[in-house]
């Protein structure tokens, strides 16, 4: 009886919503109603936290405005099919808008009530499962691999219960026996170097005969040679903190049908947008929206999926799916989809416990995102999650959200070029007056921004998603077309990490953005010209010109993204506070290690300690107690690079000089051991400026980055740097 009442209530509510959406009212009435909804959403957020009932009410009334816009857009604005020159681009724009609305509603479903932060269950001493830690590698430097392997070996877990494996796909038999003698020699040397490294550290080295099925094949080869109950995967540049296993393994003891515990990917370096715009230290990164909100939302519906690294998987579950799936180039999500469809469960633990590296250059960033986009399209083609047998309805919707998201290049490019159809060719692809556009579209956009702010709040600032999508769309759109036409064509491409740039320059794939910017500027000129020559069309011209101006702001900001700043640092610094001492010329000085990187650290001596003058390159020993108890040494060789003397004590810039594998264990223990440092850094960036202040901030950044991008185009930044370096000449005295 209760279910019948609930069903009846839903039916009545749906009828009321349909009635309100289709109710014919005047433009003035709709504008007033839309403004009331906007004000109500602002008040609900201002006078109460955006959670619980206020959040539900705000999203509900916002949804009503969106649906009313969809009804008006569908019934009143599409050009007649008899006018093909207007109808075709007009309908393409309509499809782009409906896609955006569809994705908004999927987001509402996925993240309406994200799973709260979990508390790790204890691991009984008599039930500790065995663990194999896999670190797949292809072409990464030995020093980078040494850091990741060292961090994995320091995991806080019984030493006899876990084994660390370096799975090397760069030293396979196929690589060592290839026809090119130079490349074959390099592969042979790599294999020998990594074998020696693993032997010195205490890890297992494993390679295979042929490079088949890319990363999935490499992982499956690891499965074939190991026996642990659980499998952990860390990418070659993802160094774990010591508490990774203690915060994840216990869940498998609570649920025998659990196949995955996924944790977030935390990065210690900025992506190209953050680095070139200078936002890394104060603005949430792109990944935080996914790992901070979306994965928690997916977790609520038992749809959190494997992200390729920083995860623990059940060997028993992988045995049921014949290991890691390798049909697509996104083996992680594909494997999760298969196991979810077989009734296995997943969990997401929202605690950053690895430190990884993001692509440094814009070109490498695009290579990485192209692989993700093409892989998700392969999953859509080969597995079609909406119709996948074995998935619950909620899981189908969640996988729809994850795969269909990557179609955004189509909508983003349509929004970019649509106003140009009118400004350049007078095509009327949107049948509405300026007043109608103001009443419907403006309120819809405001409500959309407010809903996104409710959903993502501290994890994504206004307009940042639009910028990320724009800078990817130019190159992802042809990549998507390619994979949809030939889904078996894409191959796995490893993303370059640790790049450095000696000089600032425009990215080698950046010129198209300057061309687009120039076209949009021409659109502004045409807007002004048409306002002067067509006074009878002022309302439409102002609306379309404003739309083009918004696109120009995005395009101008993108010029800053593709204008690469100098990046000579190969490693990235993290804040530390470790007590120890530094020994120089046989004298030990008490010290505190303030910050460090894989390459070195800054060491501060006490204020009352006087140190003599050192020559640059003076060799010393840095001594500190490692957190991991299985590291048999506590001394690390360093070279003094510089000395800064101040009231708080001398500050020594030290460069690490590891000369044995165990020294990498010390470096990893110093830099990667404590997950609390990663959480503190994330929390420091997570603030919500709101829609208004966020928009103002974005406009200011866009204007500045437009100028910076244009200066990079004509190399003005180099001329300015040379001028600052040029010595000032003394004035000539005249007698």
N, C-alpha and C positions, 0 to 999 in steps of 0.2 A: 504493500500500500504506500509506504514511504517513497519508494522509487517512482511510483506512478505520480505522486504529488510533485516530486522533483522534476520529472519529465514534463508535466503539465506547466510547471512554473517556467522552465526553460522555453517551452513553446510560446507561452504568453509573452515572455520577455523578448523573444526573437521577433514576434509580430509587432510589438511596440517599437523595437529598434527599426524594423523595416518601415513602419509608418512614419517615424520621425525622419528617417533618411530621405524618403521620397515625398515628404510633405511639401507642396508648392508654396513657397513664401517669396517675398520680394527680396531684391538684392540688399536693401537697407536692413531688413530684418535678419537676413543671413549674416551680414557683416556684424551686426550687433550681437547676435548669438555666438558667432565665432570669437568675438572679442571677450564676451563673458566667459567662454570656456578657457581662453588663454589666461585671463585674470584669475579664474578659479584654480587652474593648474599651478600658477605662480604662487597663489596664496597657500594652497595645500602644501607646497614644497617649502615655502618660507616659514610657516608656523608649525611645521611638524616634520619629522624625518621622512624621507621618501621610501618608507617601508610600510608594510601592513595595509590597513584599510585606506589611509590617505593615498598611498601609491596605487591601490586597486581602483579607487574612485577616479584619480587623475588619468590613469591609462584608459579607463572605460569611457570617460567623456571625450578624451582625445581620440579614441577609436571612432566614436560617433561622427566627429568632424571629418576624419579621414574617409570614412565610408560615404558621407554625404558628398565629399569632393569627388570620389570615384563615381558615384551615381551621376553627378552633374557632368563630369568629364566624359562619361560613356554615352550619355543621352543627348548632349547639347553641343559638343565642341569638335567632334571629328568631322573633317571636310567631307562633302559628298563624294561618293565613289565615281561619279561621272566626271569629276575634275581630278584626273589621275596625277597631274603634276603637284597638286596640293594633297591629295589623299594618301599617296604612297609615303612621302616623308612624314605626313601628319599621323598616319597609323603606326609608323615605326617609332615615333615619339611616344604615342599612346602606349605601345607595348613596353617601352622602356619605363614609363611611369607605373604601369601596372606591375611590372617586375619589382620595382622598388617598393610598392605597397605590399606585394606578396611577401617580400623579404622582411619588411617591417612586421607583418603579422606573425611570420615564423619566429622572428626575434622575440616578439611579445610572448609567444608560447614558450620558447626555450628559456628565457631569462626572467620570466614574470616573478619567480620566487627561487632564486639560486640557493643551492644547498649550502648551509652554514659550514664554517670551518670544522673539520673533523678532529677528534682527539685520538691519537694512535693507541691501539690496544697493546697491552703488555704481551711479551713473548715468553711463555713458560720455559724454564730452563730445560725441561725434559722433552720439549716439543720443537726445538729449534730446527727449522728446515735448512737443508743445504742449498747453497746459492752459487750459480755461475755468473760472473760479471763479464759481459761481452763488450769489448771496445772495438768496433769495426773501423778499419782504416783503409785508405787508398793511396793518397799522395801527400799526406801531412808530414811536416818536419819531425825529425826524431825528438827534438827538444819539446815540442808541443805534446807529442805522445808520451814522453817521459813524465810530464806534469800530470796528465790525465791518469796514466797507469799508477803513478805514485799516490795520487789522491784516492784512487779506488782501493789501493792496498792498505790505506789508513782507515778504512771504514770501521766503525765501532761495532764489531761483530766477532764472535769466536773464530780464531784464525783457522781452525780445522773444519769450519763449516762453510767457508767460501773460497772460491778460486777465481782469480782475475785472468782473463784471456785477452790477448791482443790478436785480433783477427785481421791479418794483413792481406789485403787484396792488391797491394802494390808490389809484392814479392812472390807472386804465384809462379808456377812452372811455366805457364804461358808467357808471362812477362819476362822471365829469365831466359827463355829460349826463342824470343822473337827475332825476326830477321835483322832488324836494325841493331848493329853491334853496340853502338853507344847507349841506346836505351836498354838493351839487354844487360850491359855491364852495370848501368845505374840500378836496375832492378836487383841484380845479384848483390851489389854493394848494400843496397837498402835492406835486403833480407838478412845479410850478415850483421849489419849494424843493429837492427831491431832484435835479432836473436840474442846478441850480446847484452843489449839493454835489458831485455826481459830477464835474462839469467842473473844479471846484477841486482835487479830490483826484487826478484822473487815472483815474477808473473810467468804465465805460460804463453808461448808464441805459437801461432797456428796460421798456416796459409793453406792453399789448395792448388789443384792442378790447373783449373781454368777459371777465368772471370765470367761466370755464367750467372744470369739473373741478378746482377749488380749486388746491392746491399742485402736484399732478401736471400740470395744465394750464399753470401758470405756468412750471414747469421745462421742459416740452415746447416752450413758446414760446421759451425761451432756447436750446434745442437747434436750433430752426429758424433762428435768427439768428446762430449761432456755428459754428466749424469745428474747434475744438481736438481733438486725439487723445483726450484725457482730459477728464472733467468732474468738478469738485469741487463739493460742495454744503455750504454752511454756513448754518445757520439765522440769522435776523437778529440773534439775541442770542448767537451762538457765535463769539467772536473767536479766530482761530487764532494759534499761536505761529509763529515764523519758520521752524522746522525741519519744518513739516508736510509739505511736498512732498518734501523730501530723505529723509524716513523712509517714504514711501509709494510714490512713482512708480516706483522701481526694480523693484518686484515685477512690474509689467506687462511689463518687458523680459525677465523670466525665464520667463513663462508667457503664451503668446499667447492662451490660452483663459480668461484671468483677466478677470472682469467687475467685481470689487469688491475694494477694500481699505477695510475699516471700521476706525475707531479709536474709543476710548471717549469718552463725553460726561462732561466734568468740569465741576462747577458751583462757582462761587465764593460762592454764597449758600445758606443752608439751605432745605430744603423745610419746609412747615408743621409736620410732626412734629418735625423737628430744631430748628426755631426755638422752638416753643412748649414743648418739653420741655427745651431747652437742651443738646442732645447733639451739636451740629454739630462742635465742636472735638475731641472725643475718641472718638466712636463712628462706625464705618463707616456711610456713608449707604446708602439703599435701592439706589441705582444701582450701587454697587460690587459687590454680589453678581452682578448681571447682567454688568457690563463686566469685572469682575475674574476671574470664574470661568466663568459660563455661556457667554459668547461664546467664551472659550478652549476650552471643551468642545465647542461647536458647530464651532469651527474644525478640531478634530481629525477631524470627520466631513464636512468640506467643506460645512458648513451654516451658517456665520456669515452673518447676513443684514444687509441695508441698514437703518440706523436713522434715516434721514431727514436726517442731518447728519454732519459730520466724516468724510466718506467720499469716496473717489475711484472713479469708474466709467469703464468703457471706452465710448467713443462707438460703436464697432463693435458691441459687445454690445447697447447700447440700441437701435441701429438694427434689430437682429433682432427685438426685442420691441416695435417701434413706439414707442419712448420709455418714459417712466415710466408704469406702469399706473395707471389712475384709476378703476377699477370700485369699489374700496372707499375708505374714508377713511384707511386706512393704506397709502398708495401705496408706502412704502419696503419693507415686508416682502412685499407683493404683487409688486413688481418683482423682488425677489430670488428669490422662489418660482418665478416664470415663467422666469427665466434659469437657475436651477439645473436646472429640468426640461428645459431645452434643452441641457444638458451643459456649461454654463459653470461656472467655479470662483470661489471667494471666499477671501479671506484676512482674518484679524483681527490687527491690530497693537496690542498692549496697551501703549500709551504715550499718556498724556494730552497732547493737543496743541491743545485748544481750551478756552476758558473760557466757560461759558454761564450762564444764569440760570434758576432754577427758579421755579415759581409761589410767590408769597409768602403768599397767603391759602388757607385750607382750601377755600373754594368754587372757586377757580381750579384748585387741585390736583385736585378731583373732576371738573371739566370736562375736564382733560387726560386723566385716567385713564379716564373714560367713553369718550372718543374712541378711546383705545388698545384698550379692551376691545371696543367695538362693531366697530372695524375688524378685529380678529382673528376675531370671530364672522362677519363678512362673508366673510373669507377661508375660514373653515371651511365656510360655506354655498356659496359660489360656486366654490371651487377644490378643496376637500376634500383636503388634503395627504396623508392616508393612502392615497388612491387615485390620486394625481396621476401620470400617465404621465411617464416620463423620470427620476424621482427614484430614487436608490438606496434600499435598505431603511433604511440608517442615516439618510439625509436625511429619509425619511418619519417616522421616530421622532423626529428632532430638531424637525421642523415640528409634529408632534403635541404635543411638549412645549411649544413656544412658543405654540400656539393654544389647546390645552385648558387651559393654566394659567389662562386668564382666566375659567374656570368656577368659580373658587374662591369667589365670593360664595355659591353654593348650599351648599357644604360648611361654610363659616364660619358662616352663619346657622343651619344645622341643629345644629351643635355648640353654638350659643348658646342655642337654645330647647329642645333635647331634655330637659335635666334638669327643665325647668319642666312638661313633660307629667306627670311623676310627682309633683312637689311640689305642683302646683296641682290636678291632676285624677286622681291615682293611677293613671294609665295605665302599664302595664308594657310598655314598648317595647323593653326589653333583658332577655331572659330569662336572668338569671344571678344567683347569690348574691353577697354581698359578698366571700366568699372566692374565688370564681371570678374576679370582677372584679379582685381584687388580684393573683391569680396570672397572669392573662393580660394584662389591659389595662395594668396598671402597668408590667410588664416591657416590653410593647410600646411604651409611651410613652417609657420611659427609653431603650430601644434606638433609637427614632426620633430622639430628641434627640441621642444620641451619633452616629448616622449623619449627621445634618445638620451636626453639628460637624465630623465628618471631611470632609464634602463642601465646606463653606463656611468653616469655621475662622475666620480673621482677617477675613473679609468679611461675616459676619452673626452677631450675638450671639443667644443663646437668647431666644425669645419675641418678638423684634422683628418677624419675618415675620408672626407671628400678629397682632400689633398693627396692622401696616400693612394686612393683609388685612381686619381687622375695621373699621377706620375707612373703608375703601373700600366694603365689602360692602353697607352700608345703601343706598347710592345706585347702585352698579354692578349690583345684582341686577335692579331694574326696568329699567335700561338694557339689560341682556342679554336680558331677556324681550321688550323692545320690538324689538330688532334680530332676534331669532330669529323673531318673529312677522311682521315686515316688514323683510327684510334691506336693502331699498333706501331705507328711511326716513332713516337717519342722514345728517347733513351735516357737513362739516368745520367745526369751530369753533376759532378761534385762541385759544390760552391767553394770558391777561393776564400780563404780567411787569412787574417794577419797581413794584409797588403799595406804598403806604405807609399805615400806620394810626396816626392821631394818639393814639388811646386804646385801651387793652386792652378787649376785649369778647368776648362769645360769638359765634361765627360765625353768620351768618344762616341757615345750614343745620345748625347744631349742636344745636337743641333735641331732636330725636329721641334723641340719645345720653343726655340726662338722663332722658328717659322710660324708656328701656331700663334705665338704671342703677337707677332707682327700682323697676322690676319685679324686677330681680335682688336688690335689697335685701329686697324682700318675700319672695323665694324663700329668703333666709337666715332670715328670721323664721319662715317655715313649716317650715324644716328643724328649727329649735330646738323649735317647737311639736310637730312630729311625733315628735321624739326623746323628748319628755316624755310623749306620749299613746300612742305605739305602741312599747313596749319590745321587742316580738317582731320588729320590723323594723329594729332598730338597724343591722345590717350594711349593708342596702341604702340606708337613709336617709343614713348617713354617707358612703357612696360617692357618691350623687347630690348630696348637699349639698356635698361637696368639689368635685365637678365644677362646680356652680353658683358656688362661691366662687372658683374659678379664672377663670370667666367674669366675675365681678364685678371681679377685679383688672384684667383686660383692659379692661372697660368703664370702670372708674375712671380708668385711664391715658388712655383715649380722651377723657375729659372735659378733660384738660389739653391734648390735641391741638386740640380745637375751641374752646378758650379762647385767642383770639388775643392775643399780647403786642403791646405798642406797637412799631411799626416805622416810625420817621420817616425812617430813612436810605434814600434812593432808590438809592444805589450802595454797593458792598461793598468793603471794604479787603482788600488782599493785601500780604504781606510783600515788601519790596524791599531792595536794597542797591546803590544807584547813586551814584557820586561825581559831583560837579558843583559849582556855586556858585549863590548867590542874590544878585541885585543889588537893593539897596534904597536909594533916594534917591541913586543914582549910585555907591554903594559896593558892591564885590563881596566877599562872604564865602564862603570855602570851606565846603562842606557835603556831607552825605550824605543821600540820600533814603531813609528807613527803611521807610515803607510808603505805600501810596496806593490810590486808587480812581479811577473815571472822573471824580469830582467834585473831587478834590484830593489832597494828599500832606502827610506830616509830614517836615519837613526839620530835621536836627540839625546845628548848627554845632559847630566844634571847641571843646574845653573852655577853651582859652586865648583864645577870641575873645569880645570884649565888644561887645554891640550896644546901641544906645540904645533908649529907650522908643518904641514905635510905637503909633499910633492904630489901632483896629480898622478894617480896610478899606484900609490902606496898600497901594499898588500896587507890585509888584516884578516882577522877571524871573527865572525859574528856568532856568538853563543847564546842559545835560548833553549828552554825546555819544550820539546815537542808535545803536542796534545796526545798524539798516538803513542801508546806504550810499546809498540812493536818496532819503533825506529831506534836502532842501536847507537846512533851518534847524535851529538847535539851541537856540532861546530860546522860552520859553513864558510868557505873561503870567499872573501870579498876584496874589491879594490876601491879605494877612496877616490871618487870623481870630483867632489867639490866640498868645501867647508863654508858654512854660513855662521857667523858669530853674532849673538844677540843677547839681550838681557835674560832671556829664558834658557840660555845655554847654547852650546854649539850644536849645529845641525849638520850631520854628515850625509852626503849623498853617496850611497854605496852601490856598486855593481857586483852581482853575484858571479862567481867563477867556479861553477861546479866542475870537479875533475873526476868524479866517480858517480855511479848511478844512485847511491844512497843520498847524495847531496840533493838530488831532485825530490827525494822523499821529504827532506827538510823544507825545501822551497814550497812544495805543495801543502805541507802542514801549516806553514806560515800564512799562505795566501788563501787557501780554500777550506780550512777546517771548520769554520764557524758559520752556520747558516743564519744566525741572528744578524750578522752584518748585511746579508742580502735583504732580509726582511726590513731592516731599518732604512736601507736606501730606498726600497720600494715605497715604504710609508711616507718618506720625506717628499716624494713626487706626487703622491695621490691627494690632490686637492681639487675641489670643484669650483671653478670661477663663475659658473652660471652661464646662461645663454648670452646675456647682454655683455658682460665683461669679457667672456670668451670670444665673442664676435669682435669687440673692439680690439682685443689683443691680437686676434688673427689679422685684422686689417692693417694694423701697425707693422706686424711682421711681414705681411705681403708687400707692403710699399717699400720697406727697407730691402727685402730680398730681391725685388724687381731691380732696384738700382744696383745691388751687388752683382746680380746675374749679368746685367748689361755691361758692367765694368769688366767682368771676367771675359765677356765675349770679345772685347777690344783690348784686353790686357792692361787696362788702367790700373788694376791692383798691383801688377808687377812694377809699373812706372812709379806708383806711390811708394812701394817698398824700397825701390832703389833710391828714391829721393830722400827717404828717411835715413837710409844708410850713408848717404853721401856726406862727407865731412863739411862742416861749415867753414868757409874761408874767412880769414880776418880781413877787415876793411883796409884798403890801401890808404896810407897817410900821405896827404899831399903837402909838399913843402912850400 
